[in-house]
Amino acid sequence: MGSSSNHQGIGTLIFILVGPIVWTLHLILIYGSQSSICAFNLSADRSEENAVVAIVLVATIVCVAVVGFSAVRVRFVHALIARGDPPADQMGFIVTIMRILAGLSILAMFYAGLGAVILPACDQLR
């Protein structure tokens, strides 16, 4: 096995895990920003709650769009990450697993975004 084959294999693994990787970034963005903004409590009129909700909604929309794009344009995204096409006999399996993980990640990101809309943003940290 050559170095190119190893790089393509690692790229394919990263491609399969695009959904969970973006979901991780989504959680870091929403919980990190919420904790930081609410902990400083800079304003008396609770405008930080609006900022937290806006950040969470924007992060959710962007992350869902990225994962959705990667699930629809699989060949383009795989070529971008792995720098080549996967073996033809494995393409169906790779795409199926990637789309399942992407769908679960999108569902989880929707739930996290929904929590930001329903629950008070900063009450838990006071």
N, C-alpha and C positions, 0 to 999 in steps of 0.2 A: 504494500500500500504506500502510495506516495504522499508527499506533503499536500498536494492539490486535493487528493481524495479526502484527507483528514479535514482540510479547511471546508470542503463542500459538505462533509458529514456534520461538522459543528454548525455550519450555516443552516443546514436542514433542521437540526435540532432547535436552533433559535427560531427558525421559521415556524415550526410546530408550536412553540411556546410563545408566539407573539401575543396572543390574548392574555395569558397569565402575566406576562412581563408588563404589558400596558396596564393591566389591572393593578399590579403592584405600584407602578408609578402614579396611578390615579389615587390609590389609598394614601401614598406619601404626600401627594399634593393637597388632598382635601383635609387630612388629619393634621398634617404639619402646619398648614396655613390657619386652620381653625384654632389649634392650640396656641400658635404664636400670636395671632390677632386678639384672641379672647384673653390670653394671659396678661398682655400689656394693658388692656382696658384703658385706652387712651381717651375715650370720650364719655361724657356723662349721659348723652342722649341715646346710647346703645346703637349708634350707627354702625358699629363694628359687626353687628349681627347681619345687617344688609350686605356688608362687604364679604362676610363669610359665605352667605348664601349665594352671592354672585360668583365667587371663586369656585365654589363647589359645582354650580350649574355649568359654568364655562368649562371647567375641567372634565366634567361628565360628558358634555357634548363633544368636546374635542377627542377625548379618549375613545368614546363609542364610535365616532367617525373613523378614527384610525384603524380600529379593530375591524369595523365593518368593511372598510376599503380593502384591508388585507384578506378578508374572507371572500371577497368578490373577485379581486384581481390577483389570484393566487400565483399564477405564472410570473407576473411582473414582480411581485413582492419576493417570491422565492429567488428569482434571478438577482434581485437587488441585494438580498441578504447572503445567499450562498454562492453568488457569482457563477451560476451555471444552472442547467436543468437537472432535475433529479432523474434517476433511472426510470424509464417508462413503466417498468413492471411494478414500481413502488409508488408511483405518483398518486394513484387512487387512494391508497392507504394513508399516505402522508397528508393529502388534502382533506380526507374525511376526519382524521384525528385533529388536524389544525382547526377545521370548522367547528367541531364539537367543543373544543376548548375555547374558541373565540365566542361561540354562542353562550357558553356558561359565564365567560368573563363579561360579556355585554350585559347579561342578566344581573350579575353581581354589581356592576357599575350603575345600572339603573336603580337598584335597591339602595345603594349608598347615596345616590343623588336624591332619591325620594325621601330618605331620612333627613336630608338637609332642608327640604321644603316643609316637612311635617313637624319636626322637632325644633325646639328653640336652640339656637346656635351656641350660645355661650353660657347658659344656665348651669350646665354640668361642671364647668370649670371655676365657678365662683364660690 
